[in-house]
Amino acid sequence: MKTQVGVQAMMAKCPVCGGEVNVPDDALPGELVEHECGITLEVVVDGDLVGLKPLEGVREDWGE
Amino acid sequence: MGGVRLLLLYDILRWEEKSFIDTARKLGVDIIPLHVPTVFGKVGDKSLTGVGEVDVALQRSVSFYNSLESTILMESYGINVMNKSYTIMTCQDKLWTTSLLVRNGVPTPDTYVTFNHDTVYRIVGNGLRYPFVVKPIHGSWGKLLALVDDEEDLRTVVEHRSFMHNPMYSVYYVQELVRKPGRDIRVFTVGEEVPVAIYRYSDHWITNTARGGKAVPAQIDPELEDLALRAAKAVGGDFLGIDVFEHPEKGYVVDEVNAVTEFRNTVAVTGYDLTRKVLEHLISVARE
């Protein structure tokens, strides 16, 4: 689900539940957004389009 | 601290990456976040990447391959990346890390290696005794570690590994089980300093905070400080998270070294501003 950047650009739809998601207007690609439906979403940016996708997790990693 | 241009290489903006961005801006550092999964570029020519003039770079990609390869790409442009590709690669490979530590006189748990599913049985009785731990050569967060108490456990681990298609699992990195006092120590090095450390308490033999280990501020005594700095020097690292065990007979031993380390739990329990410490070090490196 991608939304044209503009006045309404930072209101996106959750690709899982379809609910509205507030994306911070200074969001960067890779930023994580917790949605009320329980899913963690990752901000994706393609040119002037901002979208959300479910966080897939990372298969190779560094930890604490 | 103004005037320094810092490139932040990342793939996911975790607490640590956001902290670097926020703190850098407060310090007046010009920080340029670069989302590695969307980068494309030509080796040796940075014009396609959109990376302008930068003084120094900080590698923060969660993905090992993203962190290693994007560091190599940035190094092809002559950019000084912390940590450098050599350190990222050596720390990712547990055998490489252990080899460098041992060669540099840093104590480690007794570690054995074999390269075949059948040969692993021959290590037992030739120095190695039950119980021991079988670890994957690559990986963190305590994933895919196996505690082997007896021959039946070993047979199970070998059988599972023999059906894994990744050839990495035919390499057996086997360590003595260190009888830890219910905790291990995560020590952080920044340049030639050891600013902060935590104990990671757990009733389980795996103590990573990612696996539920509880973080508590730790004291850094001179021996621990010296050990951490020697481990950092062995892998050539600038900002590292070093895992130390308190061995009942050998004292401090270094288990692993992390080259793109998380630290949010450390900051939460110690109150130490590790983000600022790392940024100040980066700025000093940029001005050298």
Interface residues (C-beta under 8 A of the other chain):
Chain A: L28 P29 G30 E31 L32 E42 V45 L55 V58 R59 E60 D61 W62 G63 E64
Chain B: Y10 D11 I12 L13 R14 P33 H35 P37 T38 V62 S63 F64 Y65 S67 H138 G139 S140 W141 G142 R186 N208 T209 A210 G241 N258 A259 V260 T261 E262 F263 R264 N265 T266
